[in-house]
Amino acid sequence: MIDIAFTLTHSHSGSEWILNGDDYAGLTWLSDTLKPTEQEITDAYPLAVKAVADKEKARLKALSDARAFALSLGFTDAMLAVMYPQLTEGA
């Protein structure tokens, strides 16, 4: 079973809808656009999952690059932990 709310949030951002329950029968489409079919939502799910994973991968790479740059300037992990803890989480 796919996550309809997750998929619509990522594949139809800006659209308005209400989901009552977890299945397509509970989807009420409020936007002026055409309501996606159940198959269209099913097909969009893996793309939405990949887009979110790619965004998280890019975020982690940016943090890693920022940490490496700060270290190249002479900052220590202890300094970064105080000033920018997000650069040292999981380092």
C-alpha positions in Angstrom: 0.0 0.0 0.0 1.3 3.4 -0.9 1.1 6.6 1.2 -1.4 8.7 -0.6 -0.9 11.8 1.5 2.9 11.7 1.2 2.6 11.2 -2.6 0.1 14.0 -3.1 2.1 16.3 -0.9 5.2 15.8 -3.0 3.7 15.2 -6.5 0.8 17.7 -6.4 2.2 20.5 -4.1 -0.1 23.4 -4.0 -3.2 21.3 -4.7 -6.0 21.2 -2.1 -7.5 17.9 -1.0 -8.8 16.0 2.0 -8.0 12.4 2.7 -10.3 10.5 5.0 -8.6 7.3 5.9 -5.7 5.7 4.0 -7.2 4.7 0.6 -8.2 6.4 -2.6 -11.9 6.2 -1.8 -11.4 8.7 1.0 -9.8 11.3 -1.3 -11.8 14.4 -1.8 -10.2 16.7 -4.4 -10.8 20.4 -3.7 -8.5 22.0 -6.3 -9.7 23.2 -9.7 -7.3 20.8 -11.4 -8.3 17.3 -12.4 -8.2 14.8 -9.6 -5.4 12.3 -10.2 -6.4 8.7 -10.7 -5.5 6.1 -8.3 -3.1 4.7 -10.8 -1.4 8.1 -11.3 -0.9 8.4 -7.6 0.5 4.9 -7.5 2.9 5.7 -10.3 3.9 8.9 -8.7 4.8 7.3 -5.3 8.3 5.9 -6.2 9.1 9.3 -7.8 8.1 11.1 -4.7 10.1 8.7 -2.5 13.2 9.2 -4.7 12.8 13.0 -4.7 12.7 13.1 -0.9 15.7 10.8 -0.7 17.6 12.9 -3.2 16.9 16.1 -1.3 18.1 14.5 2.0 21.2 13.2 0.2 21.9 16.7 -1.1 21.3 18.2 2.3 23.8 15.8 4.0 26.4 16.5 1.2 26.0 20.2 1.8 26.5 19.8 5.5 29.5 17.6 4.9 31.0 20.1 2.5 30.4 22.9 4.9 32.1 20.9 7.7 35.1 20.2 5.6 35.4 23.8 4.6 35.2 24.9 8.2 37.8 22.4 9.2 40.1 23.6 6.4 39.8 27.1 7.9 41.1 25.8 11.2 37.9 25.2 13.1 37.9 22.1 15.3 35.0 19.7 15.7 34.7 21.0 19.3 34.2 24.6 18.0 31.8 23.5 15.4 29.8 21.4 17.9 29.2 24.6 19.9 28.7 27.1 17.0 27.1 24.8 14.3 26.0 21.5 15.9 24.3 20.4 12.7 27.7 20.2 11.0 29.0 17.7 13.6 25.9 15.5 14.0 26.8 12.1 12.7 30.4 13.2 11.8 
